[in-house]
């Protein structure tokens, strides 16, 4: 059985989805690839924009989200902590 993701894991998943799409992605793709409800996705995206992890770019055909340097730094730091805890069997 899969365990529920915690808040930091959801943030990591959203940022990884954006990074893996060349740093730019439409909200529909985030919704499907991060496995969130629309409401939850909107809440996370709003928080990530406010905190400077991503930027929203409005275009004539909707909007896209771009990962910032701060968002990339979060992913790097998250990976380092995950590797550290894993090396001690604390995952």
JOMOZI-V970334 format. One record per residue. N is the residue number from 0. BURIAL is 1 if it has 16 or more other ideal C-beta (glycine too) atoms within 10 Angstrom, else 0. Layout:
# JOMOZI-V970334
n=N burial=BURIAL
n=N burial=BURIAL
This chain:
# JOMOZI-V970334
n=0 burial=0
n=1 burial=0
n=2 burial=0
n=3 burial=0
n=4 burial=0
n=5 burial=0
n=6 burial=0
n=7 burial=0
n=8 burial=0
n=9 burial=1
n=10 burial=1
n=11 burial=1
n=12 burial=1
n=13 burial=1
n=14 burial=1
n=15 burial=1
n=16 burial=1
n=17 burial=1
n=18 burial=1
n=19 burial=0
n=20 burial=1
n=21 burial=0
n=22 burial=0
n=23 burial=0
n=24 burial=1
n=25 burial=0
n=26 burial=1
n=27 burial=0
n=28 burial=0
n=29 burial=1
n=30 burial=1
n=31 burial=0
n=32 burial=1
n=33 burial=1
n=34 burial=0
n=35 burial=1
n=36 burial=0
n=37 burial=0
n=38 burial=0
n=39 burial=0
n=40 burial=1
n=41 burial=0
n=42 burial=0
n=43 burial=1
n=44 burial=1
n=45 burial=0
n=46 burial=0
n=47 burial=1
n=48 burial=0
n=49 burial=0
n=50 burial=0
n=51 burial=0
n=52 burial=1
n=53 burial=1
n=54 burial=0
n=55 burial=0
n=56 burial=0
n=57 burial=0
n=58 burial=0
n=59 burial=0
n=60 burial=0
n=61 burial=0
n=62 burial=0
n=63 burial=1
n=64 burial=1
n=65 burial=1
n=66 burial=1
n=67 burial=1
n=68 burial=0
n=69 burial=0
n=70 burial=1
n=71 burial=0
n=72 burial=0
n=73 burial=1
n=74 burial=1
n=75 burial=0
n=76 burial=0
n=77 burial=1
n=78 burial=0
n=79 burial=0
n=80 burial=0
n=81 burial=0
n=82 burial=0
n=83 burial=0
n=84 burial=0
n=85 burial=0
n=86 burial=0
n=87 burial=0
n=88 burial=0
n=89 burial=0
n=90 burial=0
